[in-house]
């Protein structure tokens, strides 16, 4: 939809001077495109959406409707998946710490827990010995992908704990070893072949092929050229990731009767370009020769620091031309800068729309200074009537923030 001053006026009259725009159709398209590209190389493929990246229920439900898994890292996210209608068998629970009681309930219900330590593995084994239900368990693997990082997650595959954990999950009563799992944070494509080949090495070295192989997330998403240009590395597309990762498994399992399900856990790659933040310019002033526009919005709302995010200005009033103006947030933090050195027309009352803020924005926005703003989906909005807007999340209030405190 073309967002113009008419659309903005309608939305501001109902939702205030700052809000998020959610694009559910783009999210569906991203999911389908990514799945189709990987599946074309390795057909037995699926996506587990990383809830932590953006756990807006609308997105989580779309993933479930499209047949994807929920990838969660806490009991809160696990409970969210269940509330969104996801069956336990479609939920993969990672993370270094899991509430014991919730984990046991989840395992009995049929969910998958990827163990992160030998202590956790032993706890699951002991619980399995006390029930008559088959429990789905995986092992999180940690190996060198030459990214310069010693990850804190999972088992060192060269260590005794890994061997012991593998023995436990493959031989213990009532345990079904469902998958190997790994995840490495760096998104650059040069680390993905090592990730895939490292998992193949695990299969060869230990002679175990589970029904699912999960190689985690850490993919760049779609972004405009202005944003790509601010990264030091090239930004790969979906096809590039598939060619260096899925192809490794396609070649390895080509002549094998067993072809386990291959899973990746994208977050930003799916949701990054599916939200925009809309903020209003409140004041413009000159401080020692530097023009500064203060916006109802903050770095905390967009989770993009140190770069100029993709942005457009919707002119609501007659303004003047500025050179090298900084747009800053409403907080009292000096570094709360949304856009540096803007050149162009601007006036108080104008609106800025910041794109590509679907990743780690809502979920990492603290209750700092102001409650957070509404989220609306305008994919079905009628521009003439204003009908068809879906309120995804109402704006937070004082009571939302402070009702857990004792006064």
SULBELDA-V572682 format. One record per helix or strand of 2 or more residues. SS is the DSSP state (h for helix, s for strand). FROM is the first residue (numbers start at 0). LEN is the number of residues. If there is no record, write none. Layout:
ss from len
SS FROM LEN
SS FROM LEN
//
This chain:
ss from len
h 4 11
s 17 5
h 23 18
s 44 6
h 50 3
h 56 9
s 68 4
h 74 9
h 87 3
s 90 3
h 99 10
s 111 4
h 117 11
s 134 8
s 154 2
h 159 12
s 174 7
h 188 18
s 211 3
h 224 4
h 237 15
s 260 4
h 267 7
s 274 13
s 289 6
h 298 4
s 310 4
s 319 9
s 336 10
s 350 4
h 361 3
s 373 4
s 389 4
h 397 5
//
